[in-house]
Amino acid sequence: MSKASQALTRVEAQALEIIKLFINENGYAPSIRELADAMNYNSSSTAFNVVERLRKKGAIATGRNGPRTIRCYEKMAMNELIKSWSSAARSASTMTKSLPRQFLDDLEGDAEGEFWEWISTLLQASARKSINLYLDR
């Protein structure tokens, strides 16, 4: 069984949801103490243990250089998708910019529609590839 496919306990799922909400609201991860407070724990070591279990199951990543280094894989994967789609869009933009202006001006009717449909298909294929790579993790 892969790390990412291991089911989370109720407490782990609650902690992961708190982490996601905190990051969305603040733009940075909660400290272990803040997570402990949000989960009504008296000890930050209990929250630390939950974070470690989440890390071992592949739900989050943690940095080694200081506080607030928790990253949710779900959010990181979405950022990777956005980068990939942006790259595909830039490629399509670069390609169309490199075409002779006369070529674009001469496109009319069905030819113009087919050209832009082709560009759209390229972008969709890139998006599908990115999504499949994410789902295959």
C-alpha positions as CSV (number, residue, x, y, z in Angstrom):
1,M,0.0,0.0,0.0
2,S,1.5,3.4,-1.0
3,K,1.8,6.2,1.5
4,A,-0.7,8.4,-0.3
5,S,-3.4,5.6,-0.3
6,Q,-3.4,5.0,3.4
7,A,-6.7,6.1,5.0
8,L,-6.5,8.9,7.5
9,T,-8.0,8.5,11.0
10,R,-10.7,10.9,12.1
11,V,-8.1,12.9,14.1
12,E,-5.7,13.0,11.2
13,A,-8.5,14.2,8.8
14,Q,-9.5,16.9,11.3
15,A,-5.9,18.1,11.6
16,L,-5.4,18.1,7.8
17,E,-8.6,20.2,7.4
18,I,-7.5,22.6,10.1
19,I,-4.1,23.0,8.4
20,K,-5.7,23.6,5.0
21,L,-8.1,26.2,6.4
22,F,-5.3,27.9,8.2
23,I,-3.1,28.1,5.1
24,N,-6.1,29.4,3.0
25,E,-6.9,32.1,5.6
26,N,-3.4,33.2,6.4
27,G,-1.2,32.3,3.5
28,Y,1.2,30.2,5.7
29,A,1.0,27.1,7.7
30,P,0.1,26.9,11.4
31,S,2.7,26.3,14.0
32,I,2.5,23.1,16.0
33,R,1.3,25.1,19.0
34,E,-1.5,26.8,16.9
35,L,-2.5,23.4,15.6
36,A,-2.6,22.0,19.1
37,D,-4.8,25.0,20.3
38,A,-7.2,24.5,17.3
39,M,-7.6,20.8,18.2
40,N,-8.0,21.6,21.9
41,Y,-4.9,19.7,22.9
42,N,-3.0,20.8,26.1
43,S,0.3,19.5,24.7
44,S,1.9,20.5,21.5
45,S,3.6,17.1,21.4
46,T,0.3,15.5,20.7
47,A,-0.3,17.8,17.7
48,F,3.3,17.1,16.6
49,N,2.6,13.3,16.6
50,V,-0.5,13.9,14.4
51,V,1.6,15.9,12.0
52,E,4.2,13.2,11.9
53,R,1.5,10.6,11.1
54,L,0.1,12.8,8.3
55,R,3.7,13.2,6.9
56,K,4.3,9.4,7.0
57,K,1.0,8.7,5.2
58,G,1.9,11.2,2.5
59,A,-0.8,13.7,3.2
60,I,1.6,16.6,3.9
61,A,5.3,17.5,3.7
62,T,7.2,19.3,6.4
63,G,10.4,21.3,6.1
64,R,13.3,20.8,8.4
65,N,14.3,24.4,8.7
66,G,12.0,26.0,11.2
67,P,8.4,26.5,12.0
68,R,5.4,26.8,9.7
69,T,6.9,24.5,7.0
70,I,3.9,22.2,6.6
71,R,2.7,21.9,3.0
72,C,-0.4,20.0,1.8
73,Y,0.3,17.8,-1.2
74,E,-3.1,18.6,-2.6
75,K,-2.2,22.3,-2.8
76,M,1.3,21.6,-4.1
77,A,-0.2,19.4,-6.8
78,M,-2.7,22.1,-7.8
79,N,0.2,24.5,-8.1
80,E,2.0,22.0,-10.4
81,L,-1.1,21.8,-12.6
82,I,-1.3,25.6,-12.8
83,K,2.3,25.8,-13.8
84,S,1.9,23.2,-16.4
85,W,-1.2,24.8,-17.9
86,S,0.5,28.2,-17.8
87,S,3.5,26.7,-19.7
88,A,1.2,25.2,-22.3
89,A,-0.6,28.5,-22.7
90,R,2.7,30.3,-23.1
91,S,3.8,27.7,-25.7
92,A,0.6,28.3,-27.7
93,S,1.0,32.1,-27.3
94,T,4.6,31.9,-28.5
95,M,3.6,29.7,-31.4
96,T,0.9,32.0,-32.6
97,K,3.2,35.1,-32.1
98,S,5.8,33.4,-34.2
99,L,3.4,32.9,-37.1
100,P,3.6,35.5,-39.9
101,R,1.0,38.1,-39.3
102,Q,-0.2,37.6,-42.8
103,F,-1.0,34.0,-42.0
104,L,-3.3,35.0,-39.1
105,D,-4.9,37.8,-41.1
106,D,-5.6,35.4,-44.0
107,L,-7.5,32.9,-41.7
108,E,-11.2,33.2,-42.4
109,G,-14.3,31.2,-41.7
110,D,-13.7,27.5,-41.3
111,A,-9.9,27.8,-41.5
112,E,-9.8,30.3,-38.6
113,G,-12.2,28.1,-36.5
114,E,-10.1,25.0,-37.2
115,F,-6.9,26.8,-36.3
116,W,-8.2,28.0,-32.9
117,E,-9.8,24.6,-32.3
118,W,-6.4,23.0,-32.8
119,I,-4.8,25.5,-30.3
120,S,-7.5,24.7,-27.8
121,T,-7.0,20.9,-28.4
122,L,-3.2,21.3,-27.6
123,L,-4.0,23.1,-24.4
124,Q,-6.6,20.5,-23.4
125,A,-4.2,17.7,-24.1
126,S,-1.6,19.4,-21.9
127,A,-4.2,19.8,-19.1
128,R,-5.3,16.2,-19.4
129,K,-1.7,15.0,-19.2
130,S,-1.1,17.1,-16.1
131,I,-4.2,15.8,-14.4
132,N,-3.3,12.2,-15.2
133,L,0.2,12.7,-13.8
134,Y,-1.4,14.1,-10.6
135,L,-3.9,11.2,-10.4
136,D,-1.2,8.6,-10.9
137,R,0.8,9.8,-7.8
